[in-house]
Every structure is written in structure tokens, then in C-alpha cells.
């Protein structure tokens, strides 16, 4: 019996849409992770150190 494994056009479109949604989700997760890392590293600093960094000092 000749059941051929042919991919339908609908599956191709759905697969590309899934790839796009996956990439958007990965970018969103990376942004949230980056913001979290920055916030956590700034917790250990004193307000004087934070103010000094904002003014451009060392």
C-alpha cells in the first residue's frame, strides 16, 4: 500500500508560524532574564554607589 509521507501546505505554514512564536517567546524571556540579572546585581549596592554611577563617577 502506498501511503506516502507528504507534508501538506497547512503543516508548512503552521510550522513557520510556530517558529515565529517560539522566537518571540525566546526574546521576551531573554529580556526578562536580563532585567532580572541587572536588578539583582544592583540590590547589593548602597544608594550612594547608585547615585555615583548615575552621575558618571567611579
Secondary structure as UniProt FT lines:
FT   HELIX           9..43
FT   HELIX           47..54
FT   TURN            55..56
//
